[in-house]
Amino acid sequence: MANIISDETIEYVGILAKLELSGEEKEQAKSDMGRMLDYIDKLGELDTTGVEPMSHVFPVHNVFREDVVTNGDTREELLSNAPQHKDGMFMAPRTFDTPG
Amino acid sequence: MNILDMTAAELSATIKAGRTTAVDAARAMLERIEEQEGMYHCYVTVDSEGAMAQAREVQERIEAGELTGPLAGVPLAVKDNLCTAGLLTTCSSKILGNFVPTYTAEAVSRLKKAGAVILGKTNMDEFAMGSTTETSAYGATKNPWNTNYVPGGSSGGSAAAVAAGECYYALGSDTGGSIRQPASYCGVVGMKPTYGTVSRYGLIAYGSSLDQIGPLTKDVTDCATVLEAISAHDSKDSTSVERQDTDFTCALQDDVQGMRIGIPNDYFGEGLDEEVKASVLKAAGELKKKGAVVERFDLSLVEYAIPTYYTIAAAEASSNLERFDGIKYGYRTADYAGLHNMYKKSRSEGFGEEVKRRIMLGSFVLSSGYYDAYYLKALRVKALIKKAFDEAFAKYDVILGPVAPTTAPELGASLSDPIKMYLGDIYTIAVNLAGLPGISLPCGIDQKGLPIGLQLIGDCFQEKKLLRAAYAYERARGAFQLRPGTDKRMERNLPNGKQTKGTEGAEKIKQTEQEGQSHE
């Protein structure tokens, strides 16, 4: 395998992806990602000098509209999907420690 | 004719003529679902009450003359990554196990306006990531042709539901072949339209630059009818394209005289099953007999499509799936210490293995230091692949080839080796990268008794050419018995592995295949 994924790399990817992996999962992820990257390295065979990266097949432009509210009030329905809500707001875990 | 065996177009005509009702059709479908789901597991959610209520309302409006279209009163199934207001939408993931959308996907809304009756939500690979419907958090769907085999994926539940007669037609989504490949494995028609033709509003995003919604149907006529109903410009999807030529049913003509059809040599190389090859070339022969000009050519770059796709799709997935954080909807872990730990634990527990694999790969290829080498490189190769298709379509109206290298694999045979599973998408994936339309339709049965699919690929906005070629081929091929009678189906699924090919439709195709060996 040409691509060796280090512990640091998989740790970093876990932070970016917001995933927590067990020791066993980390080993599996290192091996899976290494194999995928080996496979993707095949693209290196192609000379793409001077080729513009193509995000969209057609020219797409930003679409603007007037800043007018068109949807109705669905607050209650939206909140009913939330794991926790209170006083018409989503509840999230505490983000900062209380200064003490 | 039993209403259960009708196509969508036939059923709506029968309802219109007053010989049956939308209510009877919905009830018959629900009874069949009840009877068969234990075997096939096509659905994540069956909405019996809702379907009957819709059917009653639709029937009244048909009788009042308000609904006159070709899909009025016809029950359908919707892939579980399309939002349906008030109806559970799980994406076959644990993380959306309790998600009830507050709005409905535009494609589904358009069908509802046309008088469709939604039976339920179909099973899929989790977040549409997979090729077998085995990555679903709610169990695998079985192929109705033989329950030891997968239905394909990711729209496997939709394809199996159509094949098993558990709906008249279904909606799916196709990011790298997820409509066409399961359609092929299940012996039904499936189409991925040109990017931007069907609004993605309400489709839970996987690879946004590649995703398109499309129909899975019993025949080409239904395919054109459904596509016509769901195609329209939508201001709620910024990539939606304005086009005036969405009267797709006009293309249902048995005429391919002078149509230029190219067969890529690269699609018939190593890895292609001999029976699939013979069957697909036989289909090309049928079109030639009808006056099409069939030629072989070199498409090039075919082997680069899969690595390009997985880089781009994983990158987009890693970004799109950031929204699942356990705050506004979906799964939240029970125990956590602080916000970031909650995010990480909810996501790690809520997502399945394949989804995590792609999110991690995507995060990696987008990370600083690797972005140019992987992500931008893939976008450059994408431009080259698009150019190769542009050159092909300067010479040909339609490209013809197989949908997948083999017929359906056995359950459990694909998941152990992800790269091997990815290779199964080799003929479908480039179509998404280039934004092209592609259609899959049945063209034969292999020795195992499993359907073989033919793929036709068109240039952007050339769905009509595809539909015309597909319709002409379908006429030449003759009836393809989608769903053999229950007794016969049971016969084919004998547990001792003895498989008979005892359906009339299958026999007929076998016969014509052998007769047609000489012309290619």
Interface residues (C-beta under 8 A of the other chain):
Chain A: T9 I10 Y12 V13 G14 L16 A17 K18 L19 E20 L21 A29 D32 M33 R35 M36 L37 Y39 I40 D41 K42 L43 G44 E45 L46 T48 V51 E52 P53 M54 S55 H56 V57 F58 V60 N62 V63 R65 T74 E77 L78 S80 N81 A82 P83 Q84 F90 A92 P93 R94 T95
Chain B: N98 F99 V100 T102 Y103 Y195 G196 S209 S235 S238 T239 V241 L301 E303 Y304 I306 P307 T308 Y310 T311 S318 E322 D325 G326 I327 K328 Y329 G330 Y331 R332 Y336 G338 L339 H340 N341 M342 Y343 K344 K345 R347 S348 F351 K356 R357 I359 M360 L361 G362 S363 F364 V365 L366 S367 Y374 L376 K377 A378 L379 R380 V381 K382 A383 L384 K386 P418 I419 A434 G435 C460
